[in-house]
Amino acid sequence: MAFKLLEGKAITQPIRDETQRQAISLQEQGWSPRLASLEIGHNPAAALYIRNQKRVANMLGIAFENRKFPQEITQWEMLAAIHAMNVDPHVTGIIIQRPVPVHLDLKQLQLAIAPAKDVEGMNPTNIGKVVYNDFVLGPCTSQASVELLKATGLEMKGLEVVIVGHSEIVGKPIALHLLAELATVTICHHGTRNLMTHTRRADALFVAVGKPGLITGDMIKPGTAVIDIGINQIEITDGDGQPQIKTVGDVDFDSAHEVAGWITPVPGGVGPATLSILMRNVVAATAMQKAAYEHAMLEN
């Protein structure tokens, strides 16, 4: 059957357009959205993400500052740097680039970011708000994944959704978001028995477990919308017999696209959409900080 490719950049262009409009409006009111990127040590894998973040931020009128920290920095020194940014009015969003050096506690660092500046949506405060249908600063990847599903035009109410993966920042927030849309949601994980019985009944299938090729075409109902959130590096052999590294998802695209009605590519699907949501969150965080400041001024 013919499938439709859900490419992240194209699907979320309206989000970028609206984000740019709001960023300009905030600047005209004296508030400039500014994203502080925290790069600890140097990791080539993070370099591409940082360049893309800077490029898109500048395109949308968001100031981007990559703050570099030495590989040997201590946990306490990083926490102090984050707390300083929490109270810096010129910084309206903070993102920690991953991976971080192994001697650092990434979870503790993410928890240290003020919820109002947590534009990745990793702080428990922002994840908790999702339970109450407040998605303003929800986890970026989960929001991007839902936006990709909505781009199919499928009716969310009553939609049979299966999510493979139950992480706190992807699987669970997706489930809560779609429950708010009155979809019927099933979450599968490593304890699920006979995964195929669940995936084959899905009208929409989200996969986020970090296992390349986990979902194959025979596990998908014809016409299903497949949102592949996995990012995996595998070694392949090119035509000359030389080893190469290839980025693939959790879905076997070659077999799945023969069955799916819609499918996201990897790379090029959820990744670019997540970047768009990140920038939307920076602008939303700026607007929230502006409102909080004005409210405090009125009270004084």
PyMOL commands that set and color helices and strands:
alter all, ss='L'
color gray80, all
select helices_A, chain A and resi 8-11+13-28+44-59+75-86+106-112+115-117+124-131+140-150+171-180+195-199+217-219+253-256+270-299
alter helices_A, ss='H'
color red, helices_A
select strands_A, chain A and resi 4-5+34-40+63-69+93-96+160-164+184-188+204-207+225-228+232-237+243-248+262-263
alter strands_A, ss='S'
color yellow, strands_A
deselect
rebuild
show_as cartoon
